[in-house]
Amino acid sequence: MFSSEKSSLHLDQELWSQFRGGDADAFSNLMRRYARLLFRYGSRLTPNTDLVKDCIQDVYFDLWEHRSSINQTASVKPYLFKALRLRIFREQGKWSRFENLEDEMPFSVEFSVENQLIDEQQMAENKEKLEKVLNTLPKRQKEILYLKFYEELNHDDIAKVMNMNRQSVYNLLHEAILRLRKNWHTSCSYTALFLTLGAFIASIL
């Protein structure tokens, strides 16, 4: 882990500890650090941005109200992502309680098309091709790729956010890569896929 990542993690843990002790300034700092990230993630789960904003506010309100009983966490980011994910699921109200929310989640994949999976020099040529390939993936696989390669969460943190075990996270990531390979191969050259996805494929295999 790079020193900047270590210092960021240390700051998060320090602010979290202070917030749990009732420090309002530390809590405000946490809100500012994660409000944009939470909104970006929530907007992938639902197109209703007003709902996302309300859910973020509800998550923050609940944190402050229950600060004395909240445990210290090793990583604040996945903790907040999971809390927002659960809140959005509860508030959506459009699924029957007998349906599987995991399968119905309308996860957007624009994140990786424009920012993460395509090198800047190749974007003009490969953006449309890659977007089509990504849109062939199941919703949970799109979300797991987002958390892994855009939010840079590790397998354990993804497991916490998505309420899965670590092996299931690995299996979903591996299956997503296999699907990308297969579908990319049918639309353009296999070599182009590696040029486009490069580092993130290497980090899985």
GROMACS elastic network, one bead per residue, 0.5 to 0.9 nm:
[ bonds ]
;  ai    aj funct       b0    kb
    1     4     6  0.83281   500
    1     5     6  0.63315   500
    1     6     6  0.66258   500
    2     5     6  0.52556   500
    2     6     6  0.63197   500
    2     7     6  0.87619   500
    3     7     6  0.61066   500
    3     8     6  0.85120   500
    4     7     6  0.51082   500
    4     8     6  0.61053   500
    4     9     6  0.85612   500
    5     8     6  0.50735   500
    5     9     6  0.61146   500
    5    10     6  0.84918   500
    6     9     6  0.51243   500
    6    10     6  0.60558   500
    6    11     6  0.85629   500
    7    11     6  0.60655   500
    7    12     6  0.85505   500
    8    11     6  0.50871   500
    8    12     6  0.61894   500
    8    13     6  0.86763   500
    9    12     6  0.50697   500
    9    13     6  0.62429   500
    9    14     6  0.85787   500
    9    74     6  0.83832   500
    9    75     6  0.69072   500
    9    76     6  0.80557   500
   10    13     6  0.51638   500
   10    14     6  0.61096   500
   10    15     6  0.86048   500
   11    14     6  0.50124   500
   11    15     6  0.60512   500
   11    16     6  0.83737   500
   12    15     6  0.52012   500
   12    16     6  0.59623   500
   12    17     6  0.85190   500
   12    30     6  0.74330   500
   12    75     6  0.75042   500
   12    76     6  0.63442   500
   12    77     6  0.85612   500
   13    17     6  0.60672   500
   13    18     6  0.85727   500
   13    72     6  0.77809   500
   13    73     6  0.72420   500
   13    74     6  0.69853   500
   13    75     6  0.71847   500
   13    76     6  0.71294   500
   14    17     6  0.51907   500
   14    18     6  0.62531   500
   14    19     6  0.85698   500
   14    26     6  0.86103   500
   15    18     6  0.50707   500
   15    19     6  0.59556   500
   15    20     6  0.85273   500
   15    23     6  0.86098   500
   15    25     6  0.89049   500
   15    26     6  0.51553   500
   15    27     6  0.70134   500
   15    29     6  0.75336   500
   15    30     6  0.67855   500
   16    19     6  0.50254   500
   16    20     6  0.61468   500
   16    21     6  0.86288   500
   16    26     6  0.73035   500
   16    27     6  0.74216   500
   16    30     6  0.75744   500
   16    72     6  0.71255   500
   16    73     6  0.78957   500
   16    76     6  0.75652   500
   17    20     6  0.51977   500
   17    21     6  0.64589   500
   17    23     6  0.89008   500
   17    26     6  0.87131   500
   17    71     6  0.89864   500
   17    72     6  0.65682   500
   17    73     6  0.88140   500
   18    21     6  0.50237   500
   18    22     6  0.66072   500
   18    23     6  0.54294   500
   18    24     6  0.84832   500
   18    25     6  0.87938   500
   18    26     6  0.60613   500
   18    27     6  0.78245   500
   19    22     6  0.51081   500
   19    24     6  0.64683   500
   19    25     6  0.78476   500
   19    26     6  0.53539   500
   19    27     6  0.50757   500
   19    28     6  0.87814   500
   19    30     6  0.85387   500
   19    64     6  0.80102   500
   19    67     6  0.70398   500
   19    68     6  0.89473   500
   20    23     6  0.72359   500
   20    27     6  0.84956   500
   20    63     6  0.88572   500
   20    64     6  0.81504   500
   20    66     6  0.85861   500
   20    68     6  0.56296   500
   20    69     6  0.79651   500
   20    70     6  0.69156   500
   20    71     6  0.81224   500
   20    72     6  0.79944   500
   21    67     6  0.73816   500
   21    68     6  0.67832   500
   22    25     6  0.89586   500
   22    26     6  0.85017   500
   22    27     6  0.82303   500
   22    64     6  0.82121   500
   22    67     6  0.71070   500
   22    68     6  0.76171   500
   23    26     6  0.54308   500
   23    27     6  0.64673   500
   23    28     6  0.88823   500
   24    27     6  0.50125   500
   24    28     6  0.61888   500
   24    29     6  0.86522   500
   24    64     6  0.87356   500
   25    28     6  0.50282   500
   25    29     6  0.62323   500
   25    30     6  0.87085   500
   26    29     6  0.50553   500
   26    30     6  0.63231   500
   26    31     6  0.87397   500
   27    30     6  0.50956   500
   27    31     6  0.62871   500
   27    32     6  0.87154   500
   27    60     6  0.88763   500
   27    64     6  0.78272   500
   28    31     6  0.50688   500
   28    32     6  0.62368   500
   28    33     6  0.86219   500
   29    32     6  0.51560   500
   29    33     6  0.61390   500
   29    34     6  0.87454   500
   30    33     6  0.50589   500
   30    34     6  0.62491   500
   30    35     6  0.82570   500
   31    34     6  0.54513   500
   31    35     6  0.55409   500
   31    60     6  0.74041   500
   32    35     6  0.55320   500
   32    36     6  0.77303   500
   33    36     6  0.74687   500
   33    37     6  0.80110   500
   34    37     6  0.51949   500
   34    38     6  0.59330   500
   34    39     6  0.84530   500
   34    77     6  0.76606   500
   34    80     6  0.82518   500
   35    38     6  0.52498   500
   35    39     6  0.61421   500
   35    40     6  0.86441   500
   35    56     6  0.75080   500
   36    39     6  0.50955   500
   36    40     6  0.61349   500
   36    41     6  0.86296   500
   37    40     6  0.51183   500
   37    41     6  0.61994   500
   37    42     6  0.84963   500
   37    77     6  0.89263   500
   37    81     6  0.87947   500
   37   151     6  0.85404   500
   38    41     6  0.51362   500
   38    42     6  0.58915   500
   38    43     6  0.83820   500
   38    52     6  0.85512   500
   38    56     6  0.71254   500
   38    77     6  0.89107   500
   38    80     6  0.75994   500
   38    81     6  0.65558   500
   38    84     6  0.73626   500
   39    42     6  0.50422   500
   39    43     6  0.59563   500
   39    44     6  0.87394   500
   39    49     6  0.80541   500
   39    52     6  0.64286   500
   39    53     6  0.68177   500
   39    56     6  0.73783   500
   40    43     6  0.52454   500
   40    44     6  0.67762   500
   41    44     6  0.53476   500
   41    45     6  0.69234   500
   41    81     6  0.76164   500
   41    84     6  0.87903   500
   41    85     6  0.86512   500
   41   146     6  0.87177   500
   41   147     6  0.87179   500
   41   151     6  0.88518   500
   42    45     6  0.51537   500
   42    46     6  0.65267   500
   42    47     6  0.85721   500
   42    49     6  0.80431   500
   42    51     6  0.89565   500
   42    52     6  0.56638   500
   42    53     6  0.84964   500
   42    55     6  0.87138   500
   42    56     6  0.84874   500
   42    81     6  0.83797   500
   42    84     6  0.70930   500
   42    85     6  0.70746   500
   42    88     6  0.76637   500
   43    46     6  0.53075   500
   43    47     6  0.57381   500
   43    48     6  0.72237   500
   43    49     6  0.62083   500
   43    52     6  0.65486   500
   43   107     6  0.86236   500
   43   108     6  0.80698   500
   44    47     6  0.70297   500
   44   106     6  0.75750   500
   44   107     6  0.51655   500
   44   109     6  0.75677   500
   44   110     6  0.86470   500
   44   111     6  0.85019   500
   44   143     6  0.81637   500
   45    48     6  0.89062   500
   45    52     6  0.87633   500
   45    85     6  0.77826   500
   45    88     6  0.78667   500
   45    89     6  0.88495   500
   45   105     6  0.64257   500
   45   106     6  0.59349   500
   45   107     6  0.50274   500
   45   108     6  0.70094   500
   45   143     6  0.85221   500
   46    49     6  0.73256   500
   46    51     6  0.81519   500
   46    52     6  0.75054   500
   46    88     6  0.80433   500
   46    92     6  0.84864   500
   46   105     6  0.79173   500
   46   106     6  0.64973   500
   46   107     6  0.72055   500
   46   108     6  0.83096   500
   47    50     6  0.88818   500
   47    51     6  0.86305   500
   47    52     6  0.84675   500
   47   106     6  0.85146   500
   47   108     6  0.87420   500
   48    51     6  0.53527   500
   48    52     6  0.64926   500
   48    53     6  0.89503   500
   49    53     6  0.62121   500
   49    54     6  0.85959   500
   50    53     6  0.51524   500
   50    54     6  0.62171   500
   50    55     6  0.85802   500
   51    54     6  0.50909   500
   51    55     6  0.60591   500
   51    56     6  0.85857   500
   51    88     6  0.76150   500
   51    91     6  0.79417   500
   51    92     6  0.81469   500
   52    55     6  0.50982   500
   52    56     6  0.61792   500
   52    57     6  0.86535   500
   52    84     6  0.83996   500
   52    88     6  0.70527   500
   53    56     6  0.51719   500
   53    57     6  0.62970   500
   53    58     6  0.86443   500
   54    57     6  0.51218   500
   54    58     6  0.61483   500
   54    59     6  0.86577   500
   55    59     6  0.60998   500
   55    60     6  0.86007   500
   55    84     6  0.65669   500
   55    87     6  0.60938   500
   55    88     6  0.62895   500
   55    91     6  0.79019   500
   56    59     6  0.50664   500
   56    60     6  0.62656   500
   56    61     6  0.85392   500
   56    83     6  0.89252   500
   56    84     6  0.63798   500
   56    87     6  0.83619   500
   56    88     6  0.89447   500
   57    60     6  0.51588   500
   57    61     6  0.60320   500
   57    62     6  0.85761   500
   58    62     6  0.60619   500
   58    63     6  0.84948   500
   58    84     6  0.87506   500
   58    87     6  0.80558   500
   59    62     6  0.52298   500
   59    63     6  0.61805   500
   59    64     6  0.87690   500
   59    80     6  0.79394   500
   59    83     6  0.66079   500
   59    84     6  0.64337   500
   59    87     6  0.73984   500
   60    63     6  0.50472   500
   60    64     6  0.63079   500
   60    65     6  0.86069   500
   61    64     6  0.52991   500
   61    65     6  0.61267   500
   61    66     6  0.86164   500
   62    65     6  0.50293   500
   62    66     6  0.60245   500
   62    67     6  0.81376   500
   63    66     6  0.53281   500
   63    67     6  0.55608   500
   63    70     6  0.77238   500
   64    67     6  0.50119   500
   64    68     6  0.84332   500
   65    68     6  0.80814   500
   66    69     6  0.56084   500
   66    70     6  0.62905   500
   67    70     6  0.52746   500
   67    71     6  0.84776   500
   68    71     6  0.83530   500
   70    73     6  0.88089   500
   72    75     6  0.89444   500
   73    76     6  0.62371   500
   73    79     6  0.75254   500
   74    79     6  0.89987   500
   75    78     6  0.63645   500
   75    79     6  0.67692   500
   75   157     6  0.78903   500
   76    79     6  0.51370   500
   76    80     6  0.62428   500
   76    81     6  0.86486   500
   77    80     6  0.53342   500
   77    81     6  0.61596   500
   77    82     6  0.86323   500
   77   153     6  0.85716   500
   77   157     6  0.84711   500
   78    82     6  0.59597   500
   78    83     6  0.84580   500
   78   153     6  0.76429   500
   78   157     6  0.55950   500
   78   158     6  0.70536   500
   78   159     6  0.89637   500
   78   160     6  0.66023   500
   78   161     6  0.55048   500
   79    82     6  0.53618   500
   79    83     6  0.63059   500
   79    84     6  0.87902   500
   79   157     6  0.83182   500
   79   160     6  0.73885   500
   79   161     6  0.68490   500
   80    83     6  0.50468   500
   80    84     6  0.61626   500
   80    85     6  0.85052   500
   80   161     6  0.83120   500
   81    84     6  0.52181   500
   81    85     6  0.60550   500
   81    86     6  0.86607   500
   81   161     6  0.59727   500
   81   162     6  0.89225   500
   82    85     6  0.50240   500
   82    86     6  0.61936   500
   82    87     6  0.85308   500
   82   160     6  0.68472   500
   82   162     6  0.67175   500
   82   163     6  0.79571   500
   83    86     6  0.53559   500
   83    87     6  0.61765   500
   83    88     6  0.87268   500
   83   161     6  0.79272   500
   84    88     6  0.61111   500
   84    89     6  0.85698   500
   85    88     6  0.53221   500
   85    89     6  0.63222   500
   85    90     6  0.87700   500
   85   161     6  0.76216   500
   85   162     6  0.81204   500
   86    89     6  0.51348   500
   86    90     6  0.62625   500
   86    91     6  0.86975   500
   87    90     6  0.51318   500
   87    91     6  0.61615   500
   87    92     6  0.85803   500
   88    91     6  0.50947   500
   88    92     6  0.59080   500
   89    92     6  0.54695   500
   89    93     6  0.77830   500
   89   101     6  0.72599   500
   89   105     6  0.87083   500
   90    93     6  0.67742   500
   91    94     6  0.86780   500
   92    95     6  0.74098   500
   93    96     6  0.78151   500
   95    98     6  0.80343   500
   95    99     6  0.64322   500
   95   100     6  0.83865   500
   95   101     6  0.73665   500
   95   104     6  0.82089   500
   96    99     6  0.53651   500
   96   100     6  0.85459   500
   96   101     6  0.89610   500
   97   100     6  0.79962   500
   97   101     6  0.86459   500
   99   102     6  0.89033   500
   99   103     6  0.84493   500
   99   104     6  0.81017   500
  100   103     6  0.56132   500
  100   104     6  0.65844   500
  101   104     6  0.50826   500
  101   105     6  0.61294   500
  102   105     6  0.56819   500
  102   139     6  0.81328   500
  102   140     6  0.69138   500
  103   106     6  0.86113   500
  103   138     6  0.81992   500
  103   139     6  0.69860   500
  103   140     6  0.72111   500
  104   107     6  0.89335   500
  104   139     6  0.77690   500
  105   139     6  0.63114   500
  105   140     6  0.75637   500
  106   139     6  0.64227   500
  107   138     6  0.89228   500
  107   139     6  0.54445   500
  107   140     6  0.75616   500
  107   142     6  0.66983   500
  107   143     6  0.63055   500
  108   111     6  0.74880   500
  108   135     6  0.86365   500
  108   139     6  0.81042   500
  108   142     6  0.75054   500
  108   143     6  0.79503   500
  109   112     6  0.61537   500
  109   113     6  0.70047   500
  109   131     6  0.75840   500
  109   134     6  0.68946   500
  109   135     6  0.70514   500
  109   139     6  0.89747   500
  109   142     6  0.63379   500
  109   143     6  0.79112   500
  109   146     6  0.76441   500
  110   113     6  0.51867   500
  110   114     6  0.63108   500
  110   115     6  0.83420   500
  110   131     6  0.74932   500
  111   114     6  0.58456   500
  111   115     6  0.59614   500
  111   116     6  0.69268   500
  111   117     6  0.87078   500
  111   146     6  0.71450   500
  111   150     6  0.73304   500
  112   115     6  0.53331   500
  112   117     6  0.51380   500
  112   118     6  0.74134   500
  112   131     6  0.83547   500
  112   134     6  0.87599   500
  112   145     6  0.84125   500
  112   146     6  0.70089   500
  112   149     6  0.79933   500
  112   150     6  0.69646   500
  113   116     6  0.66754   500
  113   117     6  0.61522   500
  113   118     6  0.64638   500
  113   123     6  0.83751   500
  113   127     6  0.60371   500
  113   128     6  0.82071   500
  113   130     6  0.67955   500
  113   131     6  0.58824   500
  113   134     6  0.84482   500
  114   117     6  0.76271   500
  114   118     6  0.70526   500
  114   123     6  0.78145   500
  114   127     6  0.74512   500
  115   118     6  0.67907   500
  115   119     6  0.83519   500
  115   120     6  0.85522   500
  115   150     6  0.80098   500
  116   119     6  0.77159   500
  116   146     6  0.89478   500
  116   149     6  0.68823   500
  116   150     6  0.60180   500
  116   197     6  0.89779   500
  117   130     6  0.86765   500
  117   149     6  0.78625   500
  117   150     6  0.85499   500
  117   196     6  0.65246   500
  117   197     6  0.54881   500
  117   198     6  0.81517   500
  117   199     6  0.86447   500
  117   200     6  0.75939   500
  118   121     6  0.82854   500
  118   122     6  0.65445   500
  118   123     6  0.57377   500
  118   126     6  0.75458   500
  118   127     6  0.71723   500
  118   130     6  0.83926   500
  118   195     6  0.86574   500
  118   196     6  0.53348   500
  118   197     6  0.66602   500
  118   198     6  0.88961   500
  119   122     6  0.54075   500
  119   123     6  0.60887   500
  119   195     6  0.85239   500
  119   196     6  0.65620   500
  119   197     6  0.84667   500
  120   123     6  0.52391   500
  120   124     6  0.81486   500
  121   124     6  0.74773   500
  121   125     6  0.86197   500
  122   125     6  0.55981   500
  122   126     6  0.60374   500
  122   127     6  0.78549   500
  122   195     6  0.87274   500
  122   196     6  0.73749   500
  123   126     6  0.53861   500
  123   127     6  0.51921   500
  123   128     6  0.87020   500
  123   196     6  0.86923   500
  124   127     6  0.59666   500
  124   128     6  0.81662   500
  125   128     6  0.75776   500
  125   129     6  0.80905   500
  126   129     6  0.52847   500
  126   130     6  0.59947   500
  126   131     6  0.84716   500
  126   192     6  0.84258   500
  126   196     6  0.75276   500
  127   130     6  0.53231   500
  127   131     6  0.60759   500
  127   132     6  0.86987   500
  128   131     6  0.51684   500
  128   132     6  0.63235   500
  128   133     6  0.87521   500
  129   132     6  0.53629   500
  129   133     6  0.64227   500
  129   134     6  0.88235   500
  129   184     6  0.79329   500
  129   187     6  0.73231   500
  129   188     6  0.79425   500
  130   133     6  0.50091   500
  130   134     6  0.60937   500
  130   135     6  0.85375   500
  130   180     6  0.89247   500
  130   184     6  0.75516   500
  130   193     6  0.83447   500
  130   196     6  0.83418   500
  131   134     6  0.51343   500
  131   135     6  0.61502   500
  131   136     6  0.88887   500
  132   135     6  0.51975   500
  132   136     6  0.67588   500
  132   184     6  0.88760   500
  133   136     6  0.54504   500
  133   137     6  0.74509   500
  133   179     6  0.86196   500
  133   180     6  0.63679   500
  133   181     6  0.89880   500
  133   183     6  0.59495   500
  133   184     6  0.60193   500
  133   187     6  0.81871   500
  134   137     6  0.55824   500
  134   138     6  0.89427   500
  134   142     6  0.73032   500
  134   179     6  0.89540   500
  134   180     6  0.69496   500
  134   183     6  0.87739   500
  135   138     6  0.78720   500
  135   139     6  0.86843   500
  135   142     6  0.81304   500
  136   179     6  0.81904   500
  136   180     6  0.82910   500
  136   183     6  0.77731   500
  137   140     6  0.82087   500
  137   141     6  0.62033   500
  137   142     6  0.62724   500
  137   176     6  0.69346   500
  137   179     6  0.71038   500
  137   180     6  0.77591   500
  138   141     6  0.54253   500
  138   142     6  0.64607   500
  138   143     6  0.89017   500
  138   176     6  0.84682   500
  139   142     6  0.51214   500
  139   143     6  0.62950   500
  139   144     6  0.86927   500
  140   143     6  0.50476   500
  140   144     6  0.61273   500
  140   145     6  0.86084   500
  140   172     6  0.81100   500
  141   144     6  0.50728   500
  141   145     6  0.61684   500
  141   146     6  0.85642   500
  141   172     6  0.61904   500
  141   173     6  0.68331   500
  141   175     6  0.80975   500
  141   176     6  0.58312   500
  142   145     6  0.52127   500
  142   146     6  0.62423   500
  142   147     6  0.88051   500
  142   176     6  0.79497   500
  143   147     6  0.62754   500
  143   148     6  0.85907   500
  144   147     6  0.51565   500
  144   148     6  0.60848   500
  144   149     6  0.84995   500
  144   158     6  0.72355   500
  144   162     6  0.83475   500
  144   169     6  0.76692   500
  144   172     6  0.75447   500
  144   173     6  0.68726   500
  144   176     6  0.88276   500
  145   148     6  0.50692   500
  145   149     6  0.57937   500
  145   150     6  0.75144   500
  145   173     6  0.69624   500
  145   176     6  0.79192   500
  146   149     6  0.55613   500
  146   150     6  0.50760   500
  146   151     6  0.64984   500
  146   152     6  0.82582   500
  147   150     6  0.57851   500
  147   152     6  0.61306   500
  147   153     6  0.57361   500
  147   154     6  0.83617   500
  147   157     6  0.89925   500
  147   158     6  0.66557   500
  147   161     6  0.89725   500
  148   151     6  0.60007   500
  148   153     6  0.50703   500
  148   154     6  0.64601   500
  148   155     6  0.76790   500
  148   158     6  0.73715   500
  148   173     6  0.87517   500
  148   200     6  0.87709   500
  149   152     6  0.50900   500
  149   153     6  0.75503   500
  149   200     6  0.67528   500
  150   153     6  0.82118   500
  153   156     6  0.79912   500
  153   157     6  0.57710   500
  153   158     6  0.60996   500
  154   157     6  0.53519   500
  154   158     6  0.62014   500
  154   159     6  0.86333   500
  155   158     6  0.51581   500
  155   159     6  0.61611   500
  155   160     6  0.87810   500
  155   166     6  0.60952   500
  155   167     6  0.86301   500
  155   169     6  0.63664   500
  155   170     6  0.70555   500
  156   159     6  0.50663   500
  156   160     6  0.64549   500
  156   161     6  0.88894   500
  156   165     6  0.79516   500
  156   166     6  0.58381   500
  156   169     6  0.82775   500
  157   160     6  0.50769   500
  157   161     6  0.63175   500
  157   162     6  0.86868   500
  157   166     6  0.88386   500
  158   161     6  0.50807   500
  158   162     6  0.60471   500
  158   163     6  0.80785   500
  158   164     6  0.79243   500
  158   165     6  0.89973   500
  158   166     6  0.80522   500
  158   169     6  0.70664   500
  159   162     6  0.53655   500
  159   163     6  0.55288   500
  159   165     6  0.54410   500
  159   166     6  0.55889   500
  159   167     6  0.87513   500
  159   168     6  0.79809   500
  159   169     6  0.61761   500
  160   163     6  0.51088   500
  160   164     6  0.65844   500
  160   165     6  0.78955   500
  160   166     6  0.87708   500
  161   164     6  0.79110   500
  162   165     6  0.88429   500
  162   169     6  0.87454   500
  164   167     6  0.82758   500
  164   168     6  0.63050   500
  164   169     6  0.67737   500
  165   168     6  0.54147   500
  165   169     6  0.65495   500
  165   170     6  0.89812   500
  166   169     6  0.50986   500
  166   170     6  0.63722   500
  166   171     6  0.86833   500
  167   170     6  0.50647   500
  167   171     6  0.61097   500
  167   172     6  0.86281   500
  168   172     6  0.61046   500
  168   173     6  0.85382   500
  169   172     6  0.52415   500
  169   173     6  0.62085   500
  169   174     6  0.85618   500
  170   173     6  0.51779   500
  170   174     6  0.60631   500
  170   175     6  0.85406   500
  170   204     6  0.83785   500
  171   174     6  0.51111   500
  171   175     6  0.60685   500
  171   176     6  0.85053   500
  172   175     6  0.50849   500
  172   176     6  0.60249   500
  172   177     6  0.86303   500
  173   176     6  0.50429   500
  173   177     6  0.62934   500
  173   178     6  0.87288   500
  173   204     6  0.74696   500
  174   177     6  0.52047   500
  174   178     6  0.63520   500
  174   179     6  0.87374   500
  174   204     6  0.70594   500
  174   205     6  0.78770   500
  175   178     6  0.50627   500
  175   179     6  0.61748   500
  175   180     6  0.85858   500
  176   179     6  0.51047   500
  176   180     6  0.61486   500
  176   181     6  0.86276   500
  177   180     6  0.50475   500
  177   181     6  0.61704   500
  177   182     6  0.86323   500
  177   201     6  0.70463   500
  177   204     6  0.82581   500
  178   181     6  0.51291   500
  178   182     6  0.62046   500
  178   183     6  0.86425   500
  179   182     6  0.51311   500
  179   183     6  0.60398   500
  179   184     6  0.82390   500
  180   183     6  0.53114   500
  180   184     6  0.57250   500
  180   185     6  0.82387   500
  180   193     6  0.84094   500
  181   184     6  0.52490   500
  181   185     6  0.59947   500
  181   186     6  0.88096   500
  181   190     6  0.73193   500
  181   193     6  0.72218   500
  181   194     6  0.89109   500
  182   185     6  0.52661   500
  182   186     6  0.66957   500
  182   190     6  0.88055   500
  183   186     6  0.52869   500
  183   187     6  0.66465   500
  183   188     6  0.88961   500
  184   187     6  0.52344   500
  184   188     6  0.60284   500
  184   189     6  0.72939   500
  184   190     6  0.67356   500
  184   192     6  0.85753   500
  184   193     6  0.64935   500
  185   188     6  0.55585   500
  185   189     6  0.57152   500
  185   190     6  0.50726   500
  185   191     6  0.87754   500
  185   192     6  0.89687   500
  185   193     6  0.78150   500
  186   189     6  0.78502   500
  186   190     6  0.85752   500
  188   191     6  0.86671   500
  188   192     6  0.72263   500
  188   193     6  0.81059   500
  189   192     6  0.53149   500
  189   193     6  0.69063   500
  190   193     6  0.52961   500
  190   194     6  0.69051   500
  190   195     6  0.89983   500
  191   194     6  0.53334   500
  191   195     6  0.63845   500
  191   196     6  0.87341   500
  192   196     6  0.60739   500
  192   197     6  0.84769   500
  193   196     6  0.51028   500
  193   197     6  0.58613   500
  193   198     6  0.76543   500
  194   197     6  0.51979   500
  194   199     6  0.84936   500
  194   201     6  0.76650   500
  195   198     6  0.53176   500
  195   199     6  0.89267   500
  196   199     6  0.87441   500
  197   200     6  0.58919   500
  197   201     6  0.61030   500
  197   202     6  0.86354   500
  198   201     6  0.57198   500
  198   202     6  0.64445   500
  198   203     6  0.89190   500
  199   202     6  0.50771   500
  199   203     6  0.61879   500
  199   204     6  0.89224   500
  200   203     6  0.51210   500
  200   204     6  0.66678   500
  201   204     6  0.53891   500
  201   205     6  0.64201   500
  202   205     6  0.54401   500
